[in-house]
Amino acid sequence: MNIQLIIVILLFVAAIFYVGRLVYKSLTAKKGCGTDCKCGVDFSKIEVPKADK
């Protein structure tokens, strides 16, 4: 087998693995919040200003 063909096959397999991993990660549910989305913030004590008419 030609060395160039082996390199191309290995790169192709690596690309398939990478894309499959990206798809799998985008479809699985996240266990927690790792970003600054404020999903754990308690907004019950925040006063909303009333509009004067």
Secondary structure, 3 states (H helix, E strand, C coil): CCHHHHHHHHHHHHHHHHHHHHHHHHHCCCCCCCCCCCCCCCCCCCCCCCCCC
